[in-house]
């Protein structure tokens, strides 16, 4: 997840050729590269190589497991999910098979069951927590926040059920991605 100064923008910073739109219009549009938060289009800039490495490590492990067990689908960055009155783009997301929408040509009308955010150097704690709590409030059951600098993962199950995992711990899919686990250290290899 990138949260650059550019993400904390006013409507004046959005290219003038982008129309103002409602959440429903945004969901129906083919506009890519933006999150929709509180009526604003927030650009999603490119991520760093470190961010890409961590994301790919987890995507590879998680997707292999999910496909083998036929549990649902793992989605890469750039995939939009309706999260309450927002459309967010998690770095990695998982939807259980029973919740997969019929129309895969648009952003998901439901929040992910698991959302993963990889923290970038320019992220602010407020912005990361805002996204985490938006996911949880909308029904996401598990959120992993991966912190490259400290090589840790915060696991959120609710606003009050939060666990910090270090490189020596095992990251578990719990009942959401049942049976999935990997060493936290594997994410940073």
ZILIN-V543412 format. One line per field, one symbol per residue. phi: phi as a letter, one per 40 degrees, with the letter a starting at -180 (. if undefined). psi: psi as a letter, one per 20 degrees, with the letter a starting at -180 (. if undefined). Layout:
phi=???
psi=???
This chain:
phi=.bbcdcccbcccccdcccccacdccccccbcbgbbbbfgbcbcbccbccddcccdcdcdccccdcccdcfcibbbcdgccbcbgcbbbbccaabbcdcbccccccbdccbcccbbbbbcbdccbddcccdcdccdccchccabbbcbcccfbbcbbbacbbbbbbbdccbcbcfccbdgcaacddccbc
psi=ppnrhhhmrrhhippiipqqqrgghghirkpqjqqooliqpoqnrqrrggggggghggggggggggghilhbqpqrqipqppnckroqnqhqqppqgijpqhojirqpiqqqhppppppqhiqqgggghggghggghiiphpppopohgilrppophahinpppprhirppqicigmpipqqphhhhj.
